[in-house]
């Protein structure tokens, strides 16, 4: 999640273009025991 605050719309758009997000796709845990296991993100 990112938030850009700027004085003008143009500055805000320029700043938003500079936002870079990295993410990792994780598998879903559908069982409570699996979600609570050691090492689970």
C-alpha positions in Angstrom: 0.0 0.0 0.0 1.3 3.4 -0.8 0.0 7.0 -0.3 1.1 10.0 -2.3 0.5 13.5 -1.0 1.3 16.4 -3.3 0.5 20.1 -3.8 -0.8 19.6 -7.3 -2.4 16.9 -9.3 0.5 16.8 -11.7 3.0 16.4 -8.9 0.9 13.7 -7.4 0.8 11.8 -10.7 4.5 12.1 -11.2 5.1 10.8 -7.7 2.7 7.9 -8.1 4.6 6.8 -11.2 7.7 6.4 -9.0 6.0 4.0 -6.6 7.4 0.5 -7.0 5.9 -2.5 -5.1 7.3 -6.0 -4.8 5.1 -8.8 -3.7 5.2 -12.5 -3.3 2.3 -14.7 -4.2 1.6 -17.1 -1.3 -0.6 -20.2 -1.2 -3.9 -19.9 0.7 -4.3 -21.7 4.0 -7.8 -23.0 4.3 -7.4 -24.9 7.6 -6.8 -23.2 10.9 -4.2 -25.7 12.0 -2.1 -25.1 8.8 -2.5 -21.3 9.2 -1.2 -21.5 12.8 1.8 -23.8 12.1 5.4 -22.7 12.7 6.9 -21.0 9.7 3.6 -19.9 8.2 3.7 -16.3 7.0 
